[in-house]
Every structure is written in C-alpha cells, then in structure tokens.
Amino acid sequence: MIEKKQSFVYYGLIAVTFFLLLYFSITLQARGDESAGYLTSFFQAYSKWPALDTSPAWAISSFYLWIVAGLQAILANLGLLGQFLLPSGRIVALICWLILAYIHVKNGKHKALAILFNPYVLIYASRAHPLLPGILLFYIFWVLINRNKQIGLLFLLFAVNFQVFIGGAIGLFMPKFPLIKKEITRAVVLGLVAICGVLITWLTWGGVYPEQFVNHYFFQHTHVNGKPSFGYLFTVLMLAGTTLWIAGNRTLEEIKAQKKYSLAVIIATVCGAIVLYFIADIVAIAREGSQVIFGKYYQLGWVVAYAVVGLGWLRVHRDHYQLFFGLLGSAVLLVTLPYLYERISIFATVVPCLIWCGLVKKEEQHNYLLLTVCCLFILSSIVYQIYGSL
C-alpha cells in the first residue's frame, strides 16, 4: 500500500512536470542551438523528406532529422506545419522524456528521477534537440540486449546515432575481475558495433562533420584553432556525483568505516580538481556563475565546486565498477571537442547513471530527499526557461 502511494506521488510529479514542459515547448521562441542551426536543418530535412538528408546544415543526426521531418510532413497535411515547425521537434523530445520517467517509476526505479529531473535534462526535454531521443534509443538497446542479443546488437548501430558520445556508455559492459573470456568477447563485440554506429553517423554526414557545419563561423572559430578538451575526462566523472549524492546509499558511518575506499575517492577527486585547474577552461553557466561569485578567482571557484560535487562517489558502494567505465567511455568521445561545456559533461552522465540506477539491487529509497530535490530541479528549470538562453 505504501509503495502504491509513493508511486502515485511520483506519477503526479511526472504529470505536472510534463504539462509545464509542454507549455514551454509550445510557447517559447527558438533558443540557443535551435535558433543557431536546428531550425535551418529542419527546413532542409523537410524539403528532402522522405529522402534522408545526408548533408544537414548543423551537426545533427540525419536519422533524427528524418524522424522529425516525417512528423512535420504529417502536420503539413493537416495544415499545421507553419505554427508547429519547432514544437514538432520539441514534442518528440518531451514524449521521450515522459516514456523514460514513466517506465522507471513503474518499475520502482525511483532514483532514476534524480537524473531525469536534472535541470539540464528538463530544459532539453522541451527543446528540439536529439538528447532525449538519444537517451531513449540507448535505453531500448539496453532492454533488447538483455532479452535478445542478436536484435540488441543490430539496434546498437542505430542507438548511438542521435548523440555520438552515448556510444561510450558501452563501457558499462566492461568485464569485472577475475576476467572471463565470454564477458571479454561480449565487451569487444559491443564496442566494435558501437564504433560502427558512430561511423554510420559520420557517413550520413559525409564526414566527421557536415560540410555546411565546417563552413560555419562557429566551426572555423573553435574547431580549426582549438585543442582537444581533456577536461571532459574529469568533469564527466565529477558531475556524475550530482546523481550519486542523491541515489547513493552509503551512510556517514559506512564512509568512515570503509576508510581505504573513501580515502581513494577523496584523493582521486582532489587530483582531478588540480588537473582541471591547470588544463581546463570551462565556458557557459559554470564559468559565468563562478565569475559573479568569485570574480578573478573564478577558475578556482568552479573547480572547487566540481570537486565537492565529485565527492558524491563517497555515497556509492563498490558496485560502481560498470558506472565508472560507462562514464569514462562517454567522456573519451567528448575529448575531441575544443571547448568544455558543463551541460555537455552532464549530458554524458545521463545514460550511464540511468542504466546504473536500474542495475543496482533494490535498496532503501530516500523518498523525501528525492522528491525535494526533484521539486528544486523543476523550479530551477522553470527559472531558466524564462530567463535563460539555451
């Protein structure tokens, strides 16, 4: 009876959030990447549909554009395309978020909401962006591979297409010690298939980046003169702590009792923060907020903040092996980017953390903490929807 009441509360929270996001999806003008390149890409993809647009105007999956263009074709037949060109792409993302939230609550995986209600995830659930569709695709692959290996492998080729870095989540299959030949073979095969999926993405673009994107001022300004951002190797792992502070179950007494592990986490986090301080230059909200608070010491400010978040690893037991490599794999695929965004780092944490929440055996649910955090996340996302620029 108690579990049913808890689920009812979570369903209510999801419903309220869905309608809030739906309102923003329909009413807000184009924001961020939408106005910078996505609208142009939608027009171009729609003009070619049902053919696949293999030269998108922005670095967006051709398959994602094809699906959105198909929805736009239906709206055009109804005479609604003019007013729903942008909302059509946004509603695709919102429906994907709703499906993911509903499935996890239905299966009693309430802690997954700590990820799905992350302010950035909520913002992009109401944006015409492939993040949420990409997350859902990988989740479908995860379900399939555990039921039918052949179908799961075939679907993996497509599951990494919407967001290339999601392919790194295959690190979740990293075999544990002692090594077993069967597990090693499975990890290698999955890794190769994921790489093939990434190559398919590049082929449908006509290269690693679409030609029109290469000619864009953003590419010329950042990619041509930029250097790989190794900071992602640390920021992705640290920002996963945002989830682990909430979803972890180790108490303060357990953290004290397991001194060796706790000390290893603290040392690794401090070392990571030191490396970030000297090699990384973050952009966007983390930098802007740190400049406001710490002034000229903004570099130290955001690095320390990331270290505090990273200490969330103290809250997990030693069952984080798969999560660590899933996050590391996603981070590695982001290293080629010549800029370090906190939102991209957070994007890379979503799939590994979401799968990990499903892998962890049933543990005590801190429902009041989770509900409080989700409500705070919703309020944060609402404020940003109104005043932000993404």
C-alpha positions in Angstrom: 0.0 0.0 0.0 2.8 2.4 0.9 4.6 1.7 -2.4 1.4 2.4 -4.3 1.1 5.7 -2.6 4.7 6.6 -3.3 4.3 5.7 -7.0 1.1 7.8 -7.1 3.0 10.8 -5.8 5.8 10.2 -8.4 3.2 9.8 -11.2 1.7 13.1 -10.1 5.0 14.8 -10.2 5.7 13.5 -13.7 2.3 14.6 -14.9 2.7 18.2 -13.5 6.2 18.4 -15.0 5.1 17.1 -18.3 2.4 19.8 -18.7 4.8 22.5 -17.6 7.3 21.4 -20.2 4.6 21.1 -22.8 3.6 24.7 -22.2 7.2 25.8 -22.7 7.6 23.6 -25.8 4.6 25.4 -27.4 5.1 28.9 -26.3 8.9 29.6 -26.2 10.7 31.2 -29.1 13.7 29.3 -30.5 16.6 29.2 -28.0 20.3 28.5 -28.3 21.1 25.8 -30.8 17.6 25.8 -32.1 18.0 29.3 -33.5 21.7 28.9 -34.3 21.2 25.9 -36.6 18.4 23.5 -35.8 15.6 25.4 -37.5 17.6 25.7 -40.7 18.3 21.9 -40.5 14.6 21.2 -40.0 13.6 23.2 -43.1 16.3 21.5 -45.2 15.4 17.9 -44.0 11.7 18.5 -44.5 12.4 19.8 -48.1 14.1 16.5 -48.9 11.8 14.1 -47.0 11.1 11.1 -47.4 14.7 11.1 -48.7 17.4 11.1 -46.0 19.2 14.4 -45.6 22.9 13.4 -45.8 24.2 16.9 -45.6 22.5 18.6 -42.6 23.1 22.3 -42.1 24.2 21.5 -38.5 25.9 18.6 -36.8 22.7 16.7 -36.1 22.0 13.1 -36.8 20.5 12.6 -40.3 18.2 9.9 -38.9 16.9 12.3 -36.1 16.2 14.9 -38.8 14.4 12.3 -40.9 12.1 11.3 -38.0 11.3 15.0 -37.2 10.7 15.8 -40.9 8.3 12.8 -41.1 6.3 14.3 -38.2 6.4 17.7 -40.0 5.1 16.1 -43.1 2.1 14.8 -41.2 1.5 18.3 -39.7 1.8 19.8 -43.2 -1.0 17.5 -44.5 -3.1 18.9 -41.6 -2.2 22.4 -42.5 -0.4 22.9 -39.1 3.2 23.0 -40.1 3.6 26.7 -40.1 2.9 27.1 -36.4 4.3 23.7 -35.3 7.6 23.5 -37.2 9.7 24.0 -34.0 7.2 22.5 -31.5 7.1 19.3 -33.5 10.8 18.7 -32.7 10.3 19.7 -29.1 7.4 17.4 -28.6 9.5 14.4 -29.9 12.0 15.1 -27.1 9.2 15.6 -24.5 7.5 12.4 -25.3 10.8 10.5 -25.0 11.3 12.1 -21.5 7.8 11.1 -20.5 8.3 7.5 -21.6 11.6 7.2 -19.7 10.2 8.8 -16.5 7.1 6.6 -16.6 9.0 3.3 -17.2 11.4 3.9 -14.3 8.6 4.8 -11.8 6.5 1.8 -13.0 9.5 -0.5 -12.3 10.1 1.0 -8.9 13.4 2.7 -10.0 12.5 6.0 -8.4 16.1 7.1 -8.1 16.3 7.4 -11.8 14.3 10.6 -11.4 17.3 12.2 -9.9 18.7 12.0 -13.4 15.6 12.6 -15.5 14.7 15.7 -13.4 18.2 17.2 -13.7 17.6 20.9 -14.7 19.5 20.5 -17.9 17.6 17.3 -18.8 14.3 19.1 -18.2 15.4 22.1 -20.3 16.3 19.9 -23.2 13.1 17.8 -22.8 11.4 20.9 -24.1 13.9 21.7 -26.8 14.1 20.4 -30.4 17.2 18.5 -29.6 18.3 14.9 -30.1 19.5 14.4 -26.4 16.3 12.8 -25.0 15.6 10.7 -28.2 19.2 9.5 -28.0 18.8 8.5 -24.3 15.6 6.6 -25.1 17.3 4.8 -28.0 20.1 3.6 -25.8 17.6 2.5 -23.1 15.7 0.5 -25.7 19.0 -1.1 -26.7 19.7 -2.0 -23.1 16.3 -3.7 -22.8 16.8 -5.6 -26.1 20.3 -6.8 -25.4 19.2 -8.4 -22.2 16.4 -10.2 -24.0 17.7 -11.0 -27.5 21.4 -10.5 -28.2 21.1 -10.5 -32.0 18.3 -7.9 -32.1 20.1 -5.9 -29.5 23.3 -5.8 -31.4 21.6 -4.7 -34.6 19.7 -1.9 -32.7 23.0 -0.7 -31.2 24.1 0.5 -34.6 21.2 2.9 -34.5 21.1 3.6 -30.8 24.3 5.6 -30.8 23.4 7.7 -33.8 21.5 10.6 -32.3 24.3 11.5 -29.9 27.6 10.0 -30.8 29.1 10.3 -27.2 26.3 8.0 -26.0 28.2 5.1 -27.6 30.8 5.4 -24.8 28.2 4.1 -22.4 29.1 0.7 -23.8 31.8 0.9 -21.1 29.0 -0.3 -18.8 29.8 -3.8 -20.2 33.4 -3.7 -19.0 34.2 -7.2 -17.6 34.9 -7.5 -13.9 37.8 -9.3 -12.4 38.6 -12.2 -12.5 38.2 -11.9 -16.3 36.0 -14.4 -18.1 36.6 -15.0 -21.8 32.8 -14.8 -22.6 32.5 -11.4 -20.9 35.6 -10.1 -22.6 34.3 -11.2 -26.0 30.9 -9.6 -25.4 32.6 -6.3 -24.4 34.8 -6.3 -27.5 31.9 -7.1 -29.9 29.6 -4.4 -28.3 32.5 -1.9 -28.6 33.0 -2.7 -32.3 29.3 -2.4 -33.0 29.1 0.9 -31.2 32.1 2.2 -33.2 30.3 1.1 -36.4 27.3 3.0 -35.3 29.4 6.2 -34.9 30.9 5.6 -38.3 27.4 5.3 -39.8 26.7 8.7 -38.3 29.8 10.2 -39.9 29.0 8.6 -43.3 25.5 10.1 -43.3 27.0 13.5 -42.7 29.6 13.0 -45.5 32.4 13.1 -43.0 33.1 13.6 -39.3 31.3 17.0 -39.6 28.7 18.1 -42.2 30.2 20.3 -44.9 27.9 23.2 -44.1 28.8 23.0 -40.5 32.5 23.0 -41.4 32.0 26.2 -43.3 30.1 27.8 -40.3 31.8 30.6 -38.3 31.5 28.5 -35.1 33.5 25.6 -36.6 36.1 27.9 -38.1 36.4 29.9 -34.8 36.6 26.9 -32.4 37.4 23.6 -34.1 40.1 24.8 -36.5 42.1 26.7 -33.9 41.0 24.7 -30.9 42.7 21.8 -29.0 41.2 18.6 -27.6 39.4 19.1 -24.2 40.9 16.5 -21.9 39.0 18.2 -19.1 35.9 16.1 -20.0 37.7 13.0 -18.6 37.3 14.7 -15.2 34.2 16.8 -15.4 32.0 13.9 -16.6 33.1 11.7 -13.7 32.8 14.6 -11.2 29.4 15.8 -12.3 28.0 12.2 -12.0 28.3 13.0 -8.3 25.2 15.1 -8.7 23.3 11.9 -9.1 25.3 9.9 -6.6 24.8 12.3 -3.7 21.1 11.5 -4.1 21.0 8.0 -5.4 23.9 6.6 -3.3 23.1 4.7 -0.1 26.3 4.8 1.9 25.8 6.5 5.3 28.4 8.6 7.1 29.2 5.7 9.3 29.9 3.5 6.3 32.0 6.2 4.7 34.1 6.3 7.9 34.2 2.6 8.3 35.5 1.9 4.7 38.4 4.2 5.1 40.6 2.9 2.2 37.9 3.3 -0.4 36.8 6.7 1.0 40.3 8.0 1.1 40.9 6.8 -2.5 37.8 8.8 -3.7 38.9 11.9 -1.9 42.5 11.7 -3.3 41.2 11.0 -6.8 38.8 13.9 -6.6 41.5 16.3 -5.3 43.9 15.2 -8.0 41.2 15.6 -10.7 40.5 19.1 -9.4 44.1 20.1 -9.6 44.4 18.8 -13.1 41.3 20.7 -14.1 42.6 23.9 -12.6 45.7 23.9 -14.7 44.4 22.4 -18.0 40.7 23.3 -18.3 38.9 26.5 -19.3 35.2 26.0 -18.9 32.5 28.0 -20.7 28.8 28.8 -20.2 26.9 28.8 -16.9 29.6 27.3 -14.7 32.1 30.0 -15.7 29.6 32.8 -15.6 28.3 31.9 -12.2 31.8 31.5 -10.8 32.8 34.9 -12.2 29.9 36.5 -10.4 30.7 34.9 -7.1 34.5 34.6 -7.1 35.5 37.4 -9.5 39.0 37.0 -10.8 39.3 33.7 -8.9 36.5 32.2 -11.0 38.8 29.3 -12.2 39.4 28.1 -8.6 35.7 28.7 -7.8 34.2 26.3 -10.4 36.9 23.7 -9.9 36.3 23.6 -6.2 32.5 23.4 -6.8 33.1 20.4 -9.2 35.3 18.7 -6.6 32.5 19.0 -4.0 30.0 17.5 -6.4 32.5 14.8 -7.3 32.7 13.6 -3.7 29.3 12.1 -4.3 31.2 9.0 -5.2 31.6 8.5 -1.4 27.9 7.7 -1.3 28.1 4.6 -3.5 29.2 1.1 -2.6 31.8 -0.9 -4.6 29.2 -1.7 -7.2 30.1 1.3 -9.3 32.6 -0.5 -11.5 30.4 -0.5 -14.6 29.2 3.0 -14.0 32.8 4.3 -13.9 33.7 2.8 -17.2 30.4 3.9 -18.8 31.1 7.5 -17.8 34.7 7.2 -18.8 33.7 5.9 -22.3 31.3 8.8 -22.8 33.9 11.3 -21.7 36.6 9.9 -24.1 34.3 10.5 -27.0 33.9 14.2 -26.0 37.7 14.8 -25.7 37.9 15.8 -29.4 35.7 18.9 -28.8 37.8 22.1 -28.5 35.6 23.6 -25.8 34.5 22.5 -22.3 30.8 22.9 -21.6 29.3 21.8 -18.3 26.0 20.9 -20.0 27.7 18.6 -22.4 29.5 17.0 -19.4 26.1 16.5 -17.7 24.7 15.0 -21.0 27.4 12.4 -20.9 26.5 11.3 -17.4 22.8 10.7 -18.1 22.8 7.3 -19.9 25.5 5.6 -17.7 23.8 6.8 -14.5 20.3 5.9 -15.7 21.4 2.3 -16.5 23.3 2.1 -13.2 20.1 3.1 -11.3 18.4 0.1 -13.0 21.3 -2.3 -12.2 21.5 -1.5 -8.5 19.6 -4.0 -6.4 16.6 -2.7 -4.6 17.8 -0.5 -1.7 16.3 1.9 0.7 14.5 4.7 -1.1 15.1 8.2 0.4 11.7 9.4 -1.0 11.5 12.7 0.8 15.0 13.7 -0.2 14.4 12.6 -3.8 11.0 14.5 -4.1 12.5 17.6 -2.5 15.5 17.6 -5.0 13.2 16.9 -7.9 11.0 19.9 -6.9 14.1 22.1 -6.6 15.3 20.9 -10.0 11.9 21.8 -11.5 11.9 25.3 -10.1 15.5 25.8 -11.4 14.5 24.7 -14.9 11.4 27.0 -14.9 13.6 30.0 -13.9 16.0 29.1 -16.7 13.2 28.5 -19.2 12.0 32.1 -18.6 15.4 33.9 -18.2 18.0 31.6 -19.8 19.3 31.3 -23.4 19.8 27.6 -24.1 
